[in-house]
């Protein structure tokens, strides 16, 4: 096996391939087959010279730089050269292309989530003749197993052991995107209902966060205006604060997860919408209409605004939100740094205190609202050391500025919030309009240095124990992991489509794929007897990358006599099959026996 590098529309992607030799009628022919997708090169490149060369050598030496490849080298499953001899050309054809059988589980999850029913009903009402469900399955399965463009996904429809989509026209893969856009809200509601009746929705806590995706375009999408010049519909891809620090136009995605880390809903917003402005419309378009009862919304500091909190409380719900210690007012900073009231653990690595306060906030209409909330301040040595490391360069620069004040003129932006600018006549000391004299607000700098390692959380849940509030807030790491899964494992970008409706449909496909992966992980955790609400155990079940690898590795080779040579389930696939109560170890199954295996997944307790 070896590392391949391919250019896909300007983006370099890594994958694992395998070379082998086939003798057909006495003639040796060299072949190469795909083993596993790794992901974009930019995700793994450590910035040091000759990364690709070092990666290939480390993989060959059995200690790959990318840890997710360890199972390929440790098991020694396959050699770099495989020779297969056939007596007849027809036999060679039978072994030429193994077909994926791991999708059996994805196919069953698709139906169990109710997506088939929604689209089948739409098809009957709209009199559409092409295979809507087959094409959507193709798009979703492809996003989990081998992410690529819509056209490439359509071309791979023959890679499955049994046909997934009955379609002969490539254009239909794009037509079905219009259907997905129209039915996106209905599909999400149906998925929620099915999950609630299956795995069970635990929505006492509902996590929300925002990320964005950039596009390879130079100009923003234009707004649609009416005859008076008023905006009817905003353009979707707009310049805004990119998480990737990219200046290209972006699209914002808001995502909700339940207490078990299973997706609830998503919403897309134009890229110029800041995080704070997305929460209220996202709640109203999705969560409020799903009849969850009272929920507690957990969000980070970027979503913390009076308008959001007032709306959440007005709907009879609660909140747990962060507040930057450095961004707090002076009175709050003094309370945070005052050591009176803190409770410290035995080894001195963690301490916390809290208080109940009343304050006035303004709702979305500008009306004053009186609220009562708990404020928790906590410090941890781990977060302190992390903050110290992150600010190491700034501290060194600060020392240099203190030593040589002239350096202030070089990079003022670094110290902008700490600068004092005065226009002073050096001879008389009179404050006048002239070239400014720069100095540092050392008191503010020292205050912020003292606040390193401190975090504050505000909550409407006055009776919830402080440590429980902190633990629930830390559950936001699950939504960060969900975004990483979308961006890395199922490769949410590049998007490969340009119409706003098709972009929304693309992210619905990503949302469905993410939900399937999370349900598989959830079932594994339950099977292993692990806590599904503990964010630290989430990846201990099986990572998204290993799930993708396991499903891709479960293949079936057609052989003469109407039978298949089925891959022996590796440890990861066996774990997945066991979690769903399916015995996937078959010896040279016939077509009916292989279909019976698929039927086992269909009838398994999927959620």
N, C-alpha and C positions, 0 to 999 in steps of 0.2 A: 504494500500500500504506500501511497505517496500523497503529498499536499499539492493540490491544483490551485491555480489563480486564474480567474476569468473576469473579463471586463464586461459588465452589464450596464449599458447606457451610461458609461462614464464612471460607474462605481465598481471598485475592485472587490471581488468576493472570493473567499477561501472555501475550499471543499476538500474532502478526502476521496481519492480515486484508487482504483486497483488495475494493474496491468495483468493480462493473461494471454496465453497462446492457445489457439484452437486449431486442430488439424482437421481439415475438411477434404476428404478424398485424397489424403496423402500430402496436402499442401498446408504448411503452417501459416497461420494468419494471426497478426497481433491485434488485440482488442483492449479497450479501456472501459471500465464500468464505474459508475457513480456509487460511492459508499455512503457519504454523509455530507450534509451542508454544515459548514462551520459558522459563516457569517461574514459581514463586511470586514475587509482588512483593517479599515480605520478604527474599528472597535477594539482590536487586539494589539495593534502596533504600539510598541513601548517607546517609540521616538528615537531609539538608538539605531546606529547604522546597521544595514544589511539584515533587517528583521526577518524577511522571508527566507533568506539563506539560513539564518540561525534556527528558524522554526522548522524548516525541512530537516536540518541535521539533527535537531533535538528529537523529532518524531522518529527518524531513522534509528537513533541511538536508544530509543525506548523511554525517553524522559521528556515528553513534549512540553513546550512552553505554555500551551493551552491545556489546562487541567481536564477539560471535558473530553480530551482525546485519550486519556489514560487507559480507558477500557480497551481501546483498539490495539494498544501496544502490550498491555499486561497480559491479555488473554492469548496473544499470539495466534489469534483465530485464523488468520489467512496469511499466506506467504505472498511475496511480490510477484511471483510467477506461478501460474497454474496452467497445467497442460491437460487438455481433455481430448480424447480420441474418439471419433465417431466412424462407424463403418459406412453409414449412409448419409447423404446430404439432408434427407428428410429428418433424420434423428438430430442432426446438428441444429436444424431450425427449431426443433422442440426445446432445446436447451439454451437458445441464443439470448432470451430476454426474460429473466425472472420477474414475476408480477407481484405487486404489493398486496399483502393480505392483512397487514396491520390496520388498514383503514376500516376493517369490519367494526371495530369499536367506535370509530368516529361516525360511521354510518348509523349505528344504533343510537348514539347520543343525539345525532341530528333529528332523528324521528322522535326520540323521547322528549326533546326540548319543544316539540310542537311546531317547529318551523315548517315541516312538510304540510301539516294541516292548513296553516295560514296561506301558504303559496298555492296549494292545490285548490282551495276555495277561490282565491283570486283568479287562478287560471280558468276555472269553470265559469266565473262571472264575466270575465273579460274576453272569453272565447279565444284565448291565446293557444296556438297549436304546438309551439315548440316546448321542449322538456325543461320547464322552469326549475323544478326541484333537482333534476339531474345536474343542471349547469351550476346551480348554487352549491350543491354538494361538491362539485368539482372545484369550485373556487375556495370553499372552506377547507376541504381536505388538502388542497394544494398549499394553502396558507400555513397549515400545521406541518405538513410533511416536506415540502420543497417550495418555499416561497419564490415567486417570480411574477412576471407581467401577466396580465389577463390572457394575452395571446399565447404565451408560453404554457400557461396552465391548460388552456384548451388543447394545445398540441400534445400534452402529456396524458390525455384521457385514456390512452391505451395502456397505461402503466399499471392498471389495476387488474387483479385476477378475474374479477367479473365486471362487466361494463357498468360505469357509474352514470354516464349521461348519454342519451340517445340524441345526438346532434351531429349534423353533417356540415353546418354552416358556422364559420368562425364568428360572423357578425352577431350571432345569437348570444355569445358570451358577453357582449356589450349591451345588447337589448335587455338582458336580465338585470343589469345594473339599474336600469330605470324602474323596474319592478321592485327591487330591493329598496330603492330610495322612497318609493311610495308607501311601502309596507314596513318601514323601519320601526316606527312606533308600535305598531301592532305586534311585530315579531318580538320586540323586547318585552312587551306586556305578557305575551303568551309564554315566553321563556321563563319569566318570573313566576307565573302561575304554576308551570310544570315543576320548577325547582322547589317552590313552596310546598307542593304536594308530594315531592319526592325526597330530596335531601333535607328539605325544610329550611325556610328562610329564617335566619336569626337577625332581625333588624333592630334589636334594642339599640345597637350601635351601627351607624351608617357612615362609612368613610368616604370623603370626597377630596379630590385633588385635580390639578390641571397640568397638562403638559402641552407641547406643541410640536409640529412637524413642518420642516421647511421644504420648499419646492425649488426646483432648478429653473426659476423664471426671474426676470429682472424687474418687472413692473407689477404693481398691485392689480388685482382684479377690479374692474370698474363697478361702481354702484349703479343700480338701475333706478332711473329718476322718472317722475311723472312730468306732466306738461308744465308744472309750476316750478320744476327743479328740486322738488322734495324727494328724499330717498324712499323708494318703494321696497327695495331689497338691497342689502349691503353686499358688496363683493366679498368672497370668502377668503381668498389668499391675500393677506395684507401684511405690511411691515409691522413688526411689534417686537417686544422683548423675547428673544429666542433663547430657549434653554440650552441650545447648542452653541450659543454666542455667534450665530450666523446672521448676516444682514439680509438674507434672502426673504421674500414673503413667506409667511407661516400661516398655519391653521391651528386654532386652539381646540384641544379636546378636554372636556370635563368628564370624569369617570367616578361612578359610585360603586363601592363594594359593601357586602354585608359583613357581619361579625366573623364569619368563617372565611372571609377573603374571596368569596364568589361574586363575580360581577353582577350588578343590578341593572345599570343603564349607563349610557354615554350620551353626550351632546357635543356638537361641533359649533364653534363660534369663529367669527372673523379674527384674523391674527392680531388686529390692533385693539382687541378687547382685553383689558387687564384682568388678572385672575379674580379680583374682588367682584367684578361685574357679572361673572358667569354663574355664581352659585344660585342666586334667586331664580333666574329663568330656567336653569337646569333642574332645580327642585320642582318647579311648577310644571315643567313639561314631562317629567318622568316620575320621580319618587312620590310626590303628593297624590298622583293618580293611581297608585298601586295598592292602596288600602292596607298599609302596614300598621296602622295605629300610631301611637307615639314613638318617635325615634329620636335618638341623640346624634346630631351631626358632628363628626370629628373632622377638623380641617387644620391646616397649618396657618402660620401667621399671615400669609399672603391673602387669605380669605376672610381675615378678621376685620370686619367693619361694622359700624353701628347699624347700617341699613340691613345687612345680612342677619345680624343677631336679632334685630327687632322683628324681621319677617319670620324667622324661625320660631321665636317665642309667640308671635301672633297666631301661628298655625297650631299652637299647643305642643310644640316640640322642644327639645333641649339642644345644648351645644357643649362641645369641648374644643377650645381653640387656643393656639399658641399666641404669645405676645413676646416680641423681641425684648430682651432685658436692656440692650443698648438703645432700643428705640422708645423706651418708656420715658415718661416725664421725670423730672428731677425728684419729685416726692416719692415716686415708685422706686427709683433707683436707690434712694437712701434706705427705703424699707427693705429692699432686696439685700443690700450690703450690711444692714444691721443684723448682727449675729444673734440678737436676742430672739428667742422663740424657735430657733432651728432644732430639730431632732436629728441626731447623727447616728449612723450605724457604728458597729464595734470597731471596724478597721479604719474609720475616718474617710472612707472613699465616697460617701453619699450623705447628704443632709437635706432636709426639707422643712418648710413651715407653710402655713396657710392662714387666710383671714376671710371673713365675709364682709362685703362692702356693698353699698348702694351707690348708683351713679345714674346720670342722665345721658341717653343717647338719642340720636335723631333717626327716624325711620325714613323710608324712601320718599315720603311726601314732605319731609322736613319737620314733621311733628315731633315734639319731645316725648320720650318714653322713659319712665323710671323703671330700672331693673335692679334686682339683687343677685349677686353672683359670688362664687368662691374664687379667690386668687391663690394659686399655689406657686411658690418659688422653690426651686431645688437646684442643688449643685452636685456634680459628680466629677471625680478625678479623671475619669475616662474622657468626658467631654472637655474638661479643662485642658488636658494634654493634647487633645485633637485641635482645639482652638489655638493653643500655643503653637502647634506645628503649622497650622494654616496661616498664622500671622507672623511666622518667623522672619520672612523677607521684609515685611513692613516694619517690624521692630528694629531690624538692622538698619533699614533706611532712616528710621526715626532717630536712631543714635547718631548716624552720620550727619543728619540735619542739625541736631543739637550741637554737635561738635563744630560743624561748618555751616552757619546759617545761610550762606550764599547758595547752597544746594536747593533751597526753597524755590528759587527761580527756575530750576531745571524741570521739575515734575510736580507742579502745584496740584494737579488733579488727584494725586494720591492722598494728599492731606487737606483737600478742599474743605471738609467739614470741621477741620481743626484750625484753619487759618484765621488770623486776625489781620485785617487790612486797615491801615491808618494812613491818612494823608497829613503829614506833619512837616512843618518847616524846621529843619534841623537846628537853625540858628536861634529861633525864638521859641520853639516848642509849640507854636500856634498850629491848630488843626486847620488845614487849608486844602484846596483842590489842587493836588499835584501828584507826582508819581508815588504810588503807595509803598509804604514800608510794611513788609510781611513779618509776622511773628506767629508763634504757636500758642494755642490755648492749652497749656500743659495740664490744667486742672481737668479739662474734659478728656484729654488723652489718658490721664491716670485713672479717671473714673471708668472709662471703657476697658482699660487693662484689668482693673479690679473685677469687672463683670464677666470676664472670661470663665466659662464653665457653668454659668448660671442660666437657667431657663425659667420662664414663667408660663403658666397655663391658666386660662380663665374658663369657668364652667357654670352652667345654670344648675348643675346637679349638686345642690348644697349638702345633701346627706351621703353622697358617694364618698367612701374613704379616699384620702389623698393618693395613696399608692395605686388604688384601682384607677383613678383618673389618669395618673401618669402612664400606667400600663396600657390603658385604652388609647391614649394619645400615641404611644409608641407603635400601636398597631397600624399607623399610617405607613410603616415600612412595607406593608403588604401591597399598598397601592403603588408605592415606588417600584416594587418588584414587578407588579403588573405592567407598568409602563416600560420597564426594561424588557419584559417578555414581548410586548408589542413591537418595540423598536429593534430588538436583537433576534429573538428566536423566530418570530413570525414576520419579521422585517416589514413593519408598517410603512416604511419608506425605503426606496423610491416608490411613488404611488402609481406611476405609469398611466394615469388617466387625468383629464384636464377639466371636464365639465364639473361644476359644483355638485350636481346631483350624483355623478359617478364617483366623485371624491367621498361624498357621504356614504354611498353604497360600499365603497372600498373599506371604510372604517367600520361599517356594520359587519362586514366579513371578518375583519380583525377582531371585533368584539365577540362574535360567535366562536371564533377559533380560540380566543383567550378563555372564554367560559368553558369550553370543552376541556382545555388543558387543566383549568382550575378544578373542575369536577373530578377529573382523573386523580389529581393530587389529593383532593379531599377524600376520595374513596380509599386511596392508599393509606392516608393517615388514620382513617377509621379502622381499616384492616389491621394496621400495626398497633392499634390501641393507643395512638398518640393524641394529644390535645389539639383539636382543629382550630381553636381560637388563640393559640400561642404562636405569635408571629415568628418566634425563634425556631419553631419546629416545622415551619411551612416547607422549606426546601429540604428538610431531612427525609421526607417521604421519597420524593423523586423530582429532580429539577426538570424544567420544561425542555431543556436541551436533551436530557437523557430519555425523556418520554418520546420526543421526536425521533431520536436515534433508534429506540426500541421498536417503534411502530414501522420505521423504514426497514429495519433489519428482519422483520417477519415477512418473508417472501415465499412464493410458491412457483416452482418450475414445472411447466407441463411436460409430461413424458409420454411416450407411446403407450397406448392402451387406455387412454382416458383417465390417467392418474396424474398426481402431482408429487414432486419431491418438495416437501414442506420443510422450511428451515426449523431447526430445533430452537425453541424459545430460549433466548439468553436470560440471564438473571433478572434484568430489568423488565423484559416482556412477561416473564413468568410472574413477577411480582404484580404487574398490572392485571394479568389474567386472573391470578388468585384473588386480587382485591374485588374483582367483579364475579368471582365464583365460576370461572370458565376454565375447563381443561383444554389447553391448546396443543398438547403433545400428541400428534397423529403421525402414523407411519404410512407413507405413500398413500394418502387418501384418494379416493375416487372423487369425481365432481360432486355427486350427491353428499358424500361425507364432508367435503369442504364446505358445501352450502349448509350442512348441519352445524358446522362450527360457527359460521356466521349467524345462524339461527340461535345458537347459545348466547351470543352477545346480545341479540335482539331481545331475548327473554330474560336477560340478567337483571338484577336489581341495580339499575344504572345510577340512581341518585339516592 
